Amino acid sequence: MLTSCQRLMTVHDIVDDVVANFLDFALYYQNNEFGIPLSTQMSRSDLPINLYASAYADVLSFVTEVRERTKTNFEPTQFGVDFYFARNGGLTGFWDKPEIYGEHANLLQELAENYPPFIIEINE
């Protein structure tokens, strides 16, 4: 959890960091048709604007709901990765990190699972 000074960050400051980490991890974790991570071929700045906008909208919605329900901010780097895993049905997510998310770990997992999987499809 963050300090009281970090709690003053705006939702959009937090969302920008979470989206960056979410998309960087999605590019690292997802592979092309040859099994090579997408991150070896592109960066988040190469993504189509509609894909970036979709990720931003989902993260904004999720972070807003989390802040309303928990009255807490969480460290954006791990939060973005865990949101990716939780919504994509990964073997990890919020639920297995009570040392980071405390009593909110299961709630965060449940909320994230309400979002559809995030798949990067690049049609050239």
C-alpha positions in Angstrom: 0.0 0.0 0.0 1.1 3.5 -0.6 2.0 6.3 1.8 -0.3 9.2 2.5 1.7 11.4 0.2 1.3 8.9 -2.6 -2.5 8.8 -1.9 -2.7 12.3 -3.3 -1.9 11.1 -6.8 -4.9 11.6 -9.1 -6.7 8.7 -10.7 -5.2 9.6 -14.1 -1.6 9.6 -12.7 -2.1 6.2 -11.4 -3.9 4.9 -14.5 -1.1 6.2 -16.8 1.4 4.1 -14.8 -0.8 1.0 -14.6 -1.6 1.1 -18.3 2.1 1.4 -19.2 2.9 -1.6 -17.0 -0.2 -3.5 -18.1 0.6 -3.1 -21.9 4.4 -3.7 -21.5 3.6 -6.9 -19.7 1.0 -7.9 -22.3 3.5 -7.4 -25.0 6.1 -9.5 -23.1 3.7 -12.3 -22.2 1.8 -12.7 -25.5 3.5 -14.4 -28.4 3.2 -14.1 -32.2 2.3 -17.0 -34.4 5.9 -18.3 -34.1 5.9 -18.3 -30.3 8.1 -15.2 -30.1 7.1 -12.6 -27.5 5.5 -9.5 -29.1 7.8 -7.3 -27.1 10.7 -8.4 -29.3 8.8 -6.9 -32.3 7.1 -3.8 -30.9 6.6 -1.5 -27.9 3.5 -0.1 -26.5 3.9 3.0 -28.7 3.5 0.8 -31.8 0.1 -0.5 -30.7 -3.0 0.7 -32.6 -4.7 3.6 -30.9 -7.9 1.7 -30.5 -6.1 -1.1 -28.5 -4.4 1.4 -26.3 -7.7 3.3 -25.7 -9.4 0.0 -24.8 -6.7 -0.8 -22.3 -6.8 2.7 -20.9 -10.6 2.6 -20.5 -10.5 -0.8 -18.7 -7.7 0.3 -16.4 -9.5 3.6 -15.6 -12.7 1.8 -14.8 -10.9 -0.9 -12.7 -8.7 1.6 -10.8 -11.7 3.9 -10.1 -13.8 1.0 -8.7 -10.9 -0.3 -6.7 -10.3 3.1 -5.1 -14.0 3.5 -4.3 -14.3 0.1 -2.8 -11.0 -0.1 -0.9 -10.2 3.6 -0.3 -6.6 2.5 -1.1 -4.0 3.0 -3.8 -1.7 0.3 -4.8 1.8 0.3 -6.4 1.1 0.7 -10.1 3.8 -1.6 -11.5 2.7 -4.8 -9.9 -0.9 -3.7 -10.1 -0.8 -3.6 -13.9 0.7 -7.0 -14.1 -1.7 -8.6 -11.7 -4.7 -7.0 -13.5 -3.4 -8.5 -16.7 -3.1 -12.0 -15.2 -6.4 -11.8 -13.3 -8.5 -10.8 -16.2 -6.7 -13.3 -18.6 -7.2 -16.3 -16.3 -3.5 -16.6 -15.5 -2.1 -18.9 -12.8 -1.4 -15.8 -10.6 -3.1 -12.5 -10.0 -4.2 -10.4 -7.0 -5.4 -13.4 -5.0 -1.9 -14.9 -4.3 -0.3 -11.7 -3.1 -1.8 -10.9 0.3 1.5 -9.4 1.3 0.9 -6.7 -1.3 -2.8 -6.3 -1.4 -3.7 -7.3 2.2 -7.3 -8.0 2.9 -8.3 -6.7 -0.6 -6.5 -9.4 -2.5 -9.6 -11.6 -3.2 -11.8 -8.6 -3.9 -9.4 -7.3 -6.5 -9.2 -10.7 -8.1 -13.0 -10.9 -8.3 -13.3 -7.4 -9.8 -10.6 -8.1 -12.4 -12.2 -11.3 -13.5 -15.2 -9.3 -14.6 -13.2 -7.9 -17.5 -12.7 -9.9 -20.7 -9.3 -11.3 -21.6 -7.0 -8.7 -23.1 -5.6 -10.1 -26.3 -3.3 -8.2 -28.6 -4.1 -9.0 -32.2 -2.0 -7.3 -34.9 -3.3 -7.6 -38.4 -0.8 -6.6 -40.9 
